Amino acid sequence: MYTRDMPSQGLHKELEALQVHRQPLQRRKRARRQVTIAQIAAQSGLSTATVSKVLNGKPDVSPRTRALVQDALLSSGYRRRAVNGAPSLIDIVFNDFDSPWAVEIVRGAAAAAQAEGLTVALTALSEGDERQVWFDHITSRGTRGVILLLSQLTERQRGELVARDLPFVVIDPTAEPGPEVSSVGATNWLGGLAATKHLVDLGHERVAIITGPPELLCSRARFDGYRAALERAGLSVDERLVRPGDFRVKAGYEQARFLFNLSRCPTAIFAGNDLSALGVLRAAREAGLRVPEDLSVVGFDDIPLAEWSTPSLTTVRQPLLEMAAVAVRTLVEAAAGGGSPKRRVELATDLVVRESTTAPR
């Protein structure tokens, strides 16, 4: 028997055990707080003013000096202290804005950010751009967090974002993001399976695929879904019907022309995305093939153009607006919670049947 003022022996032991487990965490937190800009400066042999310039993205620092500071930040586990007054800006960084897919993501992010009282800033990376520049631009203007589209963070980039105390989310990462990275994507494997199964169920046996870039995780997942659907139907994958693409209209057009010149043409094509599918539709028209009477075509994404193509495109819908909204909410929660647990979100895809598919003649 015990009173509220005198804990029992069992409860006392539980509290002692809790304290034991909590102490290492407390020591780690104290150790992390003890890393200062002055210590980083001493470690790198530079002034505190120079270290501060690198942390704040100032341009008047040489590449060699910047690298010295970045190495010191990563090795020490430095984390910038939180400041009063959270920034009202979210940055979106992408490799290519010449895509309706990216436009839809930006639309969704802008709407979700507005609902949170935030605005978005866009950074487009062209081929050959210095990848460090966007870090500097972002940190110099202040931001709530960063959304990266179709990207794969290097260990250095991830470390720099952590050192600057910037939450980040990757949408459709190019490779497995790992447990330490928050990511948002769609069920690409199931989407590829559904697209191919739809064609097989219609009676098509020679189903070709025009893939996306092989370095992208979503491309590989869609191809795996295509292969699984064929195997489940007892059909083998004909390597001549597997054509490499890059998610662009031109590649879809060129690869479709190649397929039409085979001695045994496919009766259906699953294009890795809607832009590739639009290229297939043009190639079919030029070859005198009617869609869907002579050739069925399925895309992926369900961009606005898919509904308005001629014929309207059967496709797999990705919830692009919702994917962007989830990414924004993840950043907001991470910033409010001082870095919430990392999470990987995959939203469901749906097959949208329109006019571009039918049973083979």
ROSEKE-698901 format. One record per residue (C-alpha): residue in one letter; z, x, y. Coordinates in steps of 0.05 Angstrom, whole numbers, plus 5000, padded with zeros to 4 digits. Layout:
# residues N
[site a, [Z, X, Y]];
...
//
This chain:
# residues 361
[site m, [5000, 5000, 5000]];
[site y, [4984, 5025, 5069]];
[site t, [4982, 5002, 5141]];
[site r, [4925, 5008, 5192]];
[site d, [4961, 5066, 5224]];
[site m, [4970, 5104, 5158]];
[site p, [4906, 5112, 5118]];
[site s, [4913, 5115, 5042]];
[site q, [4906, 5180, 5005]];
[site g, [4838, 5158, 4978]];
[site l, [4812, 5139, 5047]];
[site h, [4840, 5204, 5075]];
[site k, [4802, 5244, 5023]];
[site e, [4738, 5206, 5040]];
[site l, [4746, 5222, 5113]];
[site e, [4758, 5295, 5097]];
[site a, [4695, 5297, 5054]];
[site l, [4655, 5265, 5110]];
[site q, [4681, 5316, 5159]];
[site v, [4662, 5373, 5112]];
[site h, [4591, 5347, 5107]];
[site r, [4586, 5335, 5181]];
[site q, [4609, 5404, 5203]];
[site p, [4545, 5442, 5183]];
[site l, [4503, 5391, 5221]];
[site q, [4547, 5399, 5282]];
[site r, [4541, 5474, 5277]];
[site r, [4465, 5469, 5273]];
[site k, [4464, 5423, 5333]];
[site r, [4507, 5471, 5373]];
[site a, [4464, 5530, 5351]];
[site r, [4401, 5495, 5374]];
[site r, [4432, 5478, 5441]];
[site q, [4452, 5550, 5451]];
[site v, [4379, 5574, 5452]];
[site t, [4362, 5580, 5526]];
[site i, [4303, 5600, 5568]];
[site a, [4340, 5664, 5586]];
[site q, [4346, 5682, 5512]];
[site i, [4272, 5668, 5501]];
[site a, [4256, 5712, 5561]];
[site a, [4300, 5769, 5534]];
[site q, [4269, 5762, 5464]];
[site s, [4198, 5766, 5491]];
[site g, [4213, 5818, 5545]];
[site l, [4192, 5773, 5601]];
[site s, [4224, 5739, 5661]];
[site t, [4255, 5669, 5657]];
[site a, [4204, 5647, 5709]];
[site t, [4147, 5667, 5664]];
[site v, [4177, 5631, 5604]];
[site s, [4186, 5569, 5648]];
[site k, [4113, 5572, 5669]];
[site v, [4090, 5572, 5596]];
[site l, [4137, 5514, 5578]];
[site n, [4110, 5474, 5637]];
[site g, [4037, 5489, 5625]];
[site k, [4024, 5529, 5688]];
[site p, [3956, 5563, 5689]];
[site d, [3974, 5630, 5720]];
[site v, [3996, 5663, 5655]];
[site s, [3954, 5712, 5615]];
[site p, [3935, 5693, 5543]];
[site r, [3975, 5753, 5516]];
[site t, [4038, 5733, 5554]];
[site r, [4030, 5661, 5533]];
[site a, [4025, 5682, 5460]];
[site l, [4088, 5724, 5466]];
[site v, [4127, 5665, 5493]];
[site q, [4100, 5617, 5442]];
[site d, [4119, 5664, 5385]];
[site a, [4189, 5669, 5413]];
[site l, [4194, 5593, 5420]];
[site l, [4173, 5582, 5348]];
[site s, [4216, 5635, 5317]];
[site s, [4279, 5613, 5355]];
[site g, [4271, 5538, 5343]];
[site y, [4277, 5525, 5418]];
[site r, [4280, 5452, 5438]];
[site r, [4274, 5431, 5511]];
[site r, [4334, 5392, 5536]];
[site a, [4322, 5319, 5552]];
[site v, [4314, 5302, 5625]];
[site n, [4335, 5240, 5662]];
[site g, [4280, 5190, 5674]];
[site a, [4230, 5185, 5617]];
[site p, [4156, 5197, 5637]];
[site s, [4113, 5135, 5641]];
[site l, [4051, 5168, 5611]];
[site i, [4024, 5173, 5539]];
[site d, [3969, 5224, 5524]];
[site i, [3912, 5210, 5475]];
[site v, [3875, 5272, 5450]];
[site f, [3810, 5265, 5411]];
[site n, [3753, 5309, 5389]];
[site d, [3696, 5261, 5404]];
[site f, [3693, 5200, 5450]];
[site d, [3620, 5185, 5430]];
[site s, [3643, 5134, 5380]];
[site p, [3660, 5060, 5382]];
[site w, [3716, 5075, 5334]];
[site a, [3751, 5119, 5386]];
[site v, [3738, 5067, 5440]];
[site e, [3773, 5014, 5399]];
[site i, [3832, 5060, 5387]];
[site v, [3838, 5074, 5462]];
[site r, [3833, 4999, 5478]];
[site g, [3889, 4984, 5429]];
[site a, [3933, 5041, 5455]];
[site a, [3922, 5021, 5528]];
[site a, [3942, 4949, 5514]];
[site a, [4004, 4969, 5475]];
[site a, [4024, 5020, 5527]];
[site q, [4016, 4969, 5583]];
[site a, [4063, 4922, 5545]];
[site e, [4114, 4979, 5546]];
[site g, [4104, 4992, 5620]];
[site l, [4066, 5056, 5606]];
[site t, [3997, 5083, 5621]];
[site v, [3951, 5127, 5580]];
[site a, [3914, 5192, 5597]];
[site l, [3854, 5215, 5557]];
[site t, [3835, 5286, 5536]];
[site a, [3768, 5296, 5501]];
[site l, [3758, 5361, 5464]];
[site s, [3686, 5384, 5457]];
[site e, [3663, 5435, 5406]];
[site g, [3682, 5505, 5430]];
[site d, [3737, 5482, 5477]];
[site e, [3799, 5525, 5481]];
[site r, [3849, 5485, 5440]];
[site q, [3909, 5512, 5480]];
[site v, [3884, 5481, 5545]];
[site w, [3904, 5410, 5527]];
[site f, [3975, 5432, 5512]];
[site d, [3979, 5462, 5582]];
[site h, [3950, 5401, 5617]];
[site i, [3996, 5354, 5581]];
[site t, [4060, 5393, 5594]];
[site s, [4043, 5406, 5666]];
[site r, [4037, 5332, 5684]];
[site g, [4094, 5305, 5640]];
[site t, [4084, 5255, 5584]];
[site r, [4124, 5209, 5539]];
[site g, [4086, 5232, 5477]];
[site v, [4019, 5250, 5447]];
[site i, [3971, 5211, 5402]];
[site l, [3919, 5253, 5366]];
[site l, [3856, 5222, 5336]];
[site l, [3823, 5249, 5273]];
[site s, [3859, 5315, 5281]];
[site q, [3899, 5364, 5240]];
[site l, [3955, 5400, 5276]];
[site t, [3963, 5473, 5262]];
[site e, [4034, 5498, 5249]];
[site r, [4033, 5532, 5317]];
[site q, [4011, 5468, 5354]];
[site r, [4065, 5428, 5318]];
[site g, [4117, 5479, 5335]];
[site e, [4097, 5479, 5408]];
[site l, [4102, 5403, 5413]];
[site v, [4171, 5406, 5380]];
[site a, [4193, 5462, 5428]];
[site r, [4171, 5420, 5487]];
[site d, [4208, 5360, 5457]];
[site l, [4144, 5318, 5457]];
[site p, [4139, 5264, 5403]];
[site f, [4070, 5260, 5371]];
[site v, [4031, 5215, 5323]];
[site v, [3966, 5230, 5287]];
[site i, [3917, 5173, 5276]];
[site d, [3873, 5184, 5214]];
[site p, [3894, 5256, 5202]];
[site t, [3840, 5301, 5174]];
[site a, [3886, 5323, 5117]];
[site e, [3953, 5304, 5086]];
[site p, [3999, 5304, 5147]];
[site g, [4063, 5325, 5110]];
[site p, [4132, 5294, 5116]];
[site e, [4147, 5325, 5184]];
[site v, [4088, 5291, 5219]];
[site s, [4084, 5217, 5238]];
[site s, [4015, 5188, 5223]];
[site v, [3979, 5121, 5224]];
[site g, [3919, 5104, 5182]];
[site a, [3887, 5050, 5140]];
[site t, [3878, 5038, 5065]];
[site n, [3812, 5077, 5061]];
[site w, [3813, 5083, 4985]];
[site l, [3822, 5008, 4976]];
[site g, [3769, 4996, 5029]];
[site g, [3719, 5039, 4992]];
[site l, [3737, 5004, 4928]];
[site a, [3728, 4935, 4958]];
[site a, [3660, 4952, 4990]];
[site t, [3631, 4980, 4925]];
[site k, [3662, 4925, 4881]];
[site h, [3629, 4873, 4926]];
[site l, [3561, 4904, 4913]];
[site v, [3573, 4912, 4839]];
[site d, [3598, 4840, 4833]];
[site l, [3533, 4817, 4865]];
[site g, [3496, 4851, 4808]];
[site h, [3476, 4918, 4838]];
[site e, [3477, 4977, 4790]];
[site r, [3443, 5031, 4832]];
[site v, [3492, 5035, 4890]];
[site a, [3485, 5095, 4936]];
[site i, [3536, 5122, 4985]];
[site i, [3528, 5160, 5051]];
[site t, [3594, 5195, 5060]];
[site g, [3631, 5219, 5122]];
[site p, [3649, 5291, 5138]];
[site p, [3681, 5322, 5076]];
[site e, [3737, 5354, 5115]];
[site l, [3764, 5285, 5135]];
[site l, [3817, 5253, 5091]];
[site c, [3790, 5183, 5105]];
[site s, [3720, 5204, 5082]];
[site r, [3745, 5231, 5016]];
[site a, [3788, 5169, 5004]];
[site r, [3729, 5122, 5016]];
[site f, [3686, 5162, 4967]];
[site d, [3742, 5161, 4915]];
[site g, [3745, 5085, 4923]];
[site y, [3669, 5081, 4913]];
[site r, [3673, 5123, 4850]];
[site a, [3732, 5083, 4822]];
[site a, [3695, 5017, 4832]];
[site l, [3634, 5043, 4794]];
[site e, [3677, 5070, 4737]];
[site r, [3715, 5005, 4731]];
[site a, [3648, 4969, 4724]];
[site g, [3626, 5018, 4670]];
[site l, [3575, 5051, 4716]];
[site s, [3568, 5126, 4724]];
[site v, [3562, 5161, 4790]];
[site d, [3491, 5185, 4800]];
[site e, [3496, 5248, 4842]];
[site r, [3426, 5236, 4871]];
[site l, [3454, 5173, 4903]];
[site v, [3512, 5210, 4937]];
[site r, [3488, 5234, 5005]];
[site p, [3528, 5274, 5057]];
[site g, [3537, 5243, 5125]];
[site d, [3577, 5254, 5188]];
[site f, [3595, 5184, 5212]];
[site r, [3536, 5183, 5261]];
[site v, [3474, 5138, 5265]];
[site k, [3425, 5195, 5257]];
[site a, [3455, 5219, 5192]];
[site g, [3455, 5148, 5164]];
[site y, [3382, 5141, 5183]];
[site e, [3361, 5208, 5153]];
[site q, [3399, 5201, 5089]];
[site a, [3372, 5130, 5079]];
[site r, [3301, 5156, 5086]];
[site f, [3317, 5208, 5032]];
[site l, [3342, 5154, 4986]];
[site f, [3280, 5111, 4997]];
[site n, [3236, 5168, 4974]];
[site l, [3270, 5173, 4906]];
[site s, [3230, 5152, 4845]];
[site r, [3283, 5100, 4832]];
[site c, [3310, 5075, 4898]];
[site p, [3380, 5045, 4904]];
[site t, [3385, 4970, 4912]];
[site a, [3448, 4977, 4955]];
[site i, [3479, 5029, 5001]];
[site f, [3552, 5036, 5020]];
[site a, [3553, 5073, 5087]];
[site g, [3616, 5113, 5104]];
[site n, [3622, 5077, 5171]];
[site d, [3587, 5024, 5213]];
[site l, [3548, 5075, 5254]];
[site s, [3518, 5105, 5190]];
[site a, [3502, 5034, 5167]];
[site l, [3464, 5019, 5231]];
[site g, [3422, 5081, 5217]];
[site v, [3408, 5054, 5147]];
[site l, [3385, 4987, 5176]];
[site r, [3335, 5022, 5222]];
[site a, [3308, 5066, 5165]];
[site a, [3300, 5004, 5122]];
[site r, [3260, 4968, 5175]];
[site e, [3214, 5028, 5184]];
[site a, [3205, 5033, 5108]];
[site g, [3185, 4959, 5104]];
[site l, [3248, 4940, 5066]];
[site r, [3281, 4874, 5081]];
[site v, [3357, 4871, 5086]];
[site p, [3387, 4840, 5045]];
[site e, [3329, 4816, 5002]];
[site d, [3306, 4887, 4983]];
[site l, [3368, 4927, 5001]];
[site s, [3441, 4908, 5011]];
[site v, [3482, 4949, 5061]];
[site v, [3557, 4953, 5072]];
[site g, [3591, 4992, 5128]];
[site f, [3663, 5010, 5145]];
[site d, [3706, 4999, 5208]];
[site d, [3681, 4932, 5234]];
[site i, [3665, 4957, 5304]];
[site p, [3640, 4903, 5352]];
[site l, [3567, 4923, 5340]];
[site a, [3573, 4905, 5266]];
[site e, [3574, 4830, 5280]];
[site w, [3515, 4834, 5328]];
[site s, [3468, 4878, 5287]];
[site t, [3406, 4846, 5254]];
[site p, [3424, 4825, 5202]];
[site s, [3498, 4821, 5216]];
[site l, [3534, 4875, 5177]];
[site t, [3579, 4865, 5117]];
[site t, [3634, 4916, 5128]];
[site v, [3706, 4937, 5114]];
[site r, [3750, 4921, 5173]];
[site q, [3800, 4972, 5196]];
[site p, [3855, 4943, 5241]];
[site l, [3839, 4993, 5296]];
[site l, [3876, 4958, 5353]];
[site e, [3938, 4950, 5310]];
[site m, [3934, 5022, 5287]];
[site a, [3936, 5044, 5359]];
[site a, [3993, 4997, 5376]];
[site v, [4034, 5023, 5318]];
[site a, [4023, 5094, 5343]];
[site v, [4046, 5076, 5413]];
[site r, [4108, 5040, 5387]];
[site t, [4125, 5100, 5343]];
[site l, [4122, 5146, 5404]];
[site v, [4165, 5099, 5445]];
[site e, [4218, 5094, 5390]];
[site a, [4218, 5169, 5379]];
[site a, [4227, 5183, 5454]];
[site a, [4283, 5132, 5459]];
[site g, [4318, 5157, 5397]];
[site g, [4312, 5231, 5412]];
[site g, [4263, 5240, 5355]];
[site s, [4265, 5185, 5303]];
[site p, [4251, 5199, 5229]];
[site k, [4178, 5215, 5214]];
[site r, [4138, 5161, 5181]];
[site r, [4070, 5150, 5151]];
[site v, [4039, 5082, 5161]];
[site e, [3977, 5055, 5125]];
[site l, [3952, 4987, 5148]];
[site a, [3911, 4942, 5104]];
[site t, [3835, 4939, 5106]];
[site d, [3794, 4875, 5092]];
[site l, [3723, 4863, 5068]];
[site v, [3683, 4822, 5118]];
[site v, [3622, 4791, 5084]];
[site r, [3563, 4777, 5131]];
[site e, [3487, 4775, 5124]];
[site s, [3470, 4846, 5100]];
[site t, [3488, 4837, 5026]];
[site t, [3462, 4792, 4971]];
[site a, [3445, 4796, 4897]];
[site p, [3388, 4843, 4878]];
[site r, [3320, 4812, 4864]];
//
